[in-house]
Amino acid sequence: MVDQARLAVSELRGDTNTWYYVDAKTRKQVPVYKADEVQPGLTMITGLGPARTLFIKVINFNGDVINQWDIDWHKIWPDATHLSADVIPRGKPGTNIYGPRLIDNGDIVFNFEYLGLVRLDTCGNTIFRLPYATHHAINVDDNGDIWTSLGVMQTELTPEYPNYLPPYREAAVAQISPQGELLQTISLMKLLKDNGYDGLMNLSTLIGREPRVSGDVYHLNDVEVFPRSLPEGVFKRGDVMVSLRNINTVLVFDPKALKIRFVSTGQFVRQHDPDFIDGNRFSVYDNNLVAPPPASSKKGSPDNHSKIVIVSALDGSVTPYFKGHKDLPFYSNIMGEHQWLANGNLLIAETMNGRSIELNPQGQPVWEYNNLIPQTEVAGIMQGTERLAPVFDESFFAKRRAVCTN
């Protein structure tokens, strides 16, 4: 309710610099482009556009738009009967969008944050809407099933979880068919309890003599399925990895046996987007939210940068791969994504500065894109960035638009 009131006041004032708009670091949309070093392909970005609009764009290296989805909650979901009146968005943008994932036929799947999952075709026509409190990133497995986070606010105390003081958000993993059918949900609270991780369940306790937790206890922000394309090791085909931001934990579990294979806790701060590298390792977007000065809470400070780290399940070690520095600042206090590219480069979404950076293996930038708002000195945040497979070229989108328009 408070967020909605702030949004309404901001709209009446005509404010530009709300939290999802930041001061632009540069007035060049593409300040860095080394064509001989980048991974070929189009890039999909998700972010905030002018006048509080939400978009998903496919762009080339010059920033030219090849395909665009303009996302408007009010047009896509005007009849949101699955939501209580107090959480239905009133003004723009109303909510964030997360995911998204491009399906083989050119459809796009994404989450309206805590409001539902949507599948659109290339032209923006709605294929299905899933009326559940889905949120954050989306992963599509080898069978085409969609995996994402599900969080339902619980308002009653239950004997099974006596330390959980309502209201609290119950964290769960959701598996969804390509047609939009909810196939299963896996409660992470039950998973932790059944595997003997009561300490993680109560890690966010604040009052020493009153061991209660409440609110967004875990903040589940990513679900990743181990694919056939990677060699097995500690992690097996079909294993699920989740990121629990509020307890600084990433864990991997077998979704059939409901057994936890590996846990890493306290080795990164408020992390996002863990990605499997192989059967024994995964990388993590470590936001490294360690009390930056309030005036620089979005941009970081000389002593505080986000980083990408690699975790080994063989010995539990955490190895820094890239960390921002004075000559190449990199910091996002919340959100963020990264992607390993076929040529060894790394693509990073520096969300809270509205920037996408591609780094070569030496940590040098070879491409940069800034989500600038025209005729202003600000940039919109960029929730995600992804280099697309070669099949998704300009002709692919032109052909798909011709089909779905007809």
PyMOL commands that set and color helices and strands:
alter all, ss='L'
color gray80, all
select helices_A, chain A and resi 2-13+50-52+73-76+188-194+198-201+245-247+294-296+351-353+394-405
alter helices_A, ss='H'
color red, helices_A
select strands_A, chain A and resi 21-23+32-33+43-48+54-59+65-71+97-102+108-112+116-120+126-130+134-140+146-154+164-176+182-187+213-215+220-225+240-244+249-254+259-265+272-276+281-286+307-312+318-323+337-340+346-350+355-359+365-370+378-380+382-387
alter strands_A, ss='S'
color yellow, strands_A
deselect
rebuild
show_as cartoon
